[in-house]
Amino acid sequence: MIDKPFDTVVIHSWIINLDGSLQEEGILRESKAIEFYKNNLTKTLTFTGCHDTTDWKAPITHAEAMKRYAIVN
Protein backbone atom coordinates (compact mmCIF):
# COMPACT_ATOMS: atom_id res chain seq x y z
CA MET A 1 0.00 0.00 0.00
CA ILE A 2 1.21 3.51 -0.76
CA ASP A 3 1.48 5.68 2.36
CA LYS A 4 1.50 9.07 0.66
CA PRO A 5 0.86 10.24 -2.89
CA PHE A 6 3.58 10.62 -5.47
CA ASP A 7 4.31 14.16 -6.68
CA THR A 8 3.79 13.00 -10.26
CA VAL A 9 3.45 9.90 -12.38
CA VAL A 10 5.44 10.07 -15.63
CA ILE A 11 3.80 8.32 -18.56
CA HIS A 12 6.22 7.43 -21.32
CA SER A 13 4.71 7.77 -24.74
CA TRP A 14 3.93 5.08 -27.25
CA ILE A 15 3.32 5.33 -30.98
CA ILE A 16 0.06 7.11 -31.81
CA ASN A 17 -2.27 6.63 -34.76
CA LEU A 18 -2.03 9.05 -37.67
CA ASP A 19 -5.33 10.64 -36.58
CA GLY A 20 -3.72 11.54 -33.23
CA SER A 21 -5.47 8.88 -31.16
CA LEU A 22 -3.66 6.54 -28.80
CA GLN A 23 -2.84 2.95 -29.67
CA GLU A 24 -3.69 0.13 -27.26
CA GLU A 25 -0.32 0.17 -25.45
CA GLY A 26 -0.60 3.90 -24.86
CA ILE A 27 -4.14 3.51 -23.54
CA LEU A 28 -3.00 0.82 -21.10
CA ARG A 29 -0.18 3.01 -19.78
CA GLU A 30 -2.37 6.04 -19.46
CA SER A 31 -5.30 4.18 -17.89
CA LYS A 32 -3.09 3.02 -15.02
CA ALA A 33 -1.80 6.55 -14.46
CA ILE A 34 -5.35 7.94 -14.50
CA GLU A 35 -6.32 5.30 -11.95
CA PHE A 36 -3.52 6.53 -9.66
CA TYR A 37 -4.72 10.12 -10.10
CA LYS A 38 -8.39 9.33 -9.43
CA ASN A 39 -7.42 7.37 -6.31
CA ASN A 40 -5.36 10.34 -5.01
CA LEU A 41 -2.11 8.39 -5.31
CA THR A 42 -0.48 11.14 -7.35
CA LYS A 43 -0.89 14.90 -7.49
CA THR A 44 -0.14 15.28 -11.20
CA LEU A 45 0.43 13.35 -14.40
CA THR A 46 3.40 14.14 -16.64
CA PHE A 47 3.12 13.15 -20.31
CA THR A 48 6.16 12.64 -22.52
CA GLY A 49 6.63 12.32 -26.22
CA CYS A 50 7.09 14.13 -29.47
CA HIS A 51 6.76 12.17 -32.72
CA ASP A 52 8.14 8.82 -33.81
CA THR A 53 9.35 7.88 -37.28
CA THR A 54 6.11 5.91 -37.75
CA ASP A 55 3.73 8.70 -36.73
CA TRP A 56 5.48 11.93 -37.64
CA LYS A 57 2.56 12.89 -39.88
CA ALA A 58 0.10 12.81 -36.97
CA PRO A 59 -1.43 16.26 -36.32
CA ILE A 60 -0.38 16.30 -32.63
CA THR A 61 2.46 15.02 -30.47
CA HIS A 62 2.32 11.95 -28.23
CA ALA A 63 2.14 14.18 -25.15
CA GLU A 64 -0.81 16.14 -26.57
CA ALA A 65 -2.63 12.91 -27.48
CA MET A 66 -2.15 11.63 -23.92
CA LYS A 67 -3.33 14.92 -22.43
CA ARG A 68 -6.49 14.84 -24.53
CA TYR A 69 -7.17 11.24 -23.53
CA ALA A 70 -6.74 12.06 -19.84
CA ILE A 71 -9.14 15.00 -20.00
CA VAL A 72 -11.98 12.87 -21.39
CA ASN A 73 -11.30 9.88 -19.16
Secondary structure per residue as TSV (DSSP state, phi and psi in degrees):
chain	resnum	aa	ss	phi	psi
A	1	M	-	360.0	144.2
A	2	I	-	-89.8	124.5
A	3	D	S	-73.9	-41.3
A	4	K	S	-139.3	155.9
A	5	P	-	-69.3	151.7
A	6	F	E	-74.1	153.1
A	7	D	E	-65.3	-42.4
A	8	T	E	-153.9	156.9
A	9	V	E	-114.2	125.7
A	10	V	E	-94.9	123.7
A	11	I	E	-105.9	114.6
A	12	H	-	-78.4	137.1
A	13	S	-	-70.7	165.3
A	14	W	-	-136.3	161.8
A	15	I	-	-52.8	138.8
A	16	I	B	-108.6	163.0
A	17	N	-	-74.2	159.3
A	18	L	T	-65.2	-16.3
A	19	D	T	-87.3	0.4
A	20	G	S	93.1	0.8
A	21	S	-	-86.4	159.2
A	22	L	B	-78.5	147.4
A	23	Q	-	-86.3	170.4
A	24	E	H	-54.0	-44.6
A	25	E	H	-61.2	-41.7
A	26	G	H	-64.5	-39.2
A	27	I	H	-64.5	-41.2
A	28	L	H	-61.8	-45.3
A	29	R	H	-62.6	-47.3
A	30	E	H	-68.7	-38.1
A	31	S	H	-59.8	-39.9
A	32	K	H	-66.0	-42.2
A	33	A	H	-64.4	-41.6
A	34	I	H	-63.4	-38.1
A	35	E	H	-60.1	-44.6
A	36	F	H	-58.3	-45.5
A	37	Y	H	-64.0	-47.0
A	38	K	H	-66.0	-27.0
A	39	N	T	-93.4	15.4
A	40	N	T	57.1	34.1
A	41	L	S	-96.4	-4.7
A	42	T	E	-149.4	149.6
A	43	K	E	-84.6	-32.8
A	44	T	E	-144.3	163.7
A	45	L	E	-116.9	136.9
A	46	T	E	-117.5	119.7
A	47	F	E	-99.0	140.2
A	48	T	-	-118.2	162.3
A	49	G	-	123.7	144.3
A	50	C	-	-118.7	-105.4
A	51	H	-	-134.3	154.9
A	52	D	-	-110.7	165.0
A	53	T	T	-63.4	-21.6
A	54	T	T	-89.1	-16.1
A	55	D	T	-131.3	23.5
A	56	W	T	-65.3	-15.5
A	57	K	T	-89.3	-2.2
A	58	A	S	-63.0	146.6
A	59	P	S	-72.5	-13.9
A	60	I	S	-137.6	165.3
A	61	T	-	-80.5	168.8
A	62	H	H	-58.4	-46.2
A	63	A	H	-60.4	-41.0
A	64	E	H	-67.1	-39.8
A	65	A	H	-62.4	-41.0
A	66	M	H	-68.3	-40.2
A	67	K	H	-60.3	-46.2
A	68	R	H	-62.3	-39.9
A	69	Y	H	-64.2	-43.5
A	70	A	H	-63.2	-38.7
A	71	I	H	-63.0	-39.3
A	72	V	H	-84.3	-17.8
A	73	N	-	-110.1	360.0
